[in-house]
Amino acid sequence: MLTCRIYLNWEPNKKYASVKAYIELGWVIHACFSSEVRACVLKVKPLERNERSEKLAKLYIVGAGPGSADYVTPAARKAVQEAQMVIGDQCVLDLFREDIKSQTLILTCKNIDDTLKCASDSVKSGKTVTVISTGDPGFSGLLGSVLRRSLDKNIEVHVISGISSLLACAAKLCLPWDDAVLITFHKGASVERKREFAEAVKAGKTVLLLPDPSAFTPSEISDYLIKAGVDENTRVAVCQNLTQADEKIVETTLKGALKQSFVPTSVMAIKGNLKNN
């Protein structure tokens, strides 16, 4: 038990003052004083370990941007620098190599469940954990994957946005995206999602999309749209390795994209009113 002396400044017309403070080191102060008392002695009891851990539990999910270190935000770097555990795939960990001061866990498609459970357990034990997502965590990123897993109610989740590759694509092509349709096929290309996609293109909307690199590639997307009745001369752009040294942008038509191959991390842009005259 710790004893301390506290001096209080009283506000006029207030009969009582209540003090309740929580300090990160794990101390709680709670007392009620009469307005006639100018100083008093308090006994301060440390929080139990599990109570302190629950109060301090923080999980940060940060966006790494489209690929270049130049597009990583200062807020993301700070969250990584202050973390006691950092989680992400090897590519994003490399982007933060100079910022990481603690333990790292490499995230893969095969170990995602076990790794995110480890993250949750570490946070509950009192550690600050930062999970790094490609692009922006909220769009085809890790935010959904984390939230779908049962998190302890005492864990504070903080999201730090990043620049999505879709937005980097729009910027490279000088495309306004106020009314654009944003689509990801990273979670699969269902019949319904494909149909909604085709209808948006037919309606002349700007569409920015993330192809499925294994099941719905840019060439397969072009083939699907043509068979769905979209003009084969509709202009498309496929952006590869955006913001990186080997960035490549291919501007062609749906017909022209049919026989081309593109890197798995491609981003595709289609604007229905961009046609050859």
NORLIN-V244734 format. One record per backbone hydrogen bond with DSSP energy under -0.5 kcal/mol. CO is the residue of the C=O (numbers start at 1). NH is the residue of the N-H. Records with the same first field share a line. If there is no record, write none. Layout:
BEGIN
CO->NH  NH
END
This chain:
BEGIN
2->44
4->42
6->40
8->10
11->14
13->15
15->35
17->33
19->31
21->29
23->26  27
26->47
27->23
28->45
29->21
31->19
33->17
34->37
38->8
40->6  42
42->4  44
43->45
44->2
45->28
48->52
49->53
50->54
51->55
52->56
53->57
57->156
58->129
59->158
60->62  131
61->160
62->133
65->135
68->71
69->72
73->77
74->78
75->79
76->80
77->81
78->82
80->83  101
84->103
85->130
86->105
87->132
88->107
89->93
90->94
91->95
92->96
93->96
94->97
96->99  100
103->86
105->88  107
108->112
111->115
112->116
113->117
114->118
115->119
116->120
117->121
118->122
119->123
120->124
121->125
122->127
123->126
127->58  129
128->84  85
129->60
130->87  132
131->62  133
133->64
135->65
136->139
137->141  143  144
138->140
142->146
143->147
144->148
145->149
146->149
149->151
152->155
154->156
155->157
156->59  158
158->61
159->161
160->63
162->164
164->168
165->169
166->170
167->171
168->172
169->173
170->175
171->174
174->176
177->180
180->182
181->183  208
183->210
185->188
188->190
190->194
191->195
192->196
193->197
194->198
195->199
196->200
197->201
198->202
199->203
200->205
201->204
205->272
206->181
207->270
208->183
209->211  268
210->185
211->213
212->216
216->212
217->221
218->222
219->223
220->224
221->225
222->226
223->227
224->228
225->230
226->229
231->234
232->255
233->276
234->254
235->271
236->252
237->239  269
238->240  250
239->267
240->248
241->244
244->247
248->240
249->251
250->238  252
252->236
253->257
254->258
255->258
257->260
263->266
266->211
267->239
268->209
269->237
270->207  272
271->274
273->275
274->235
END
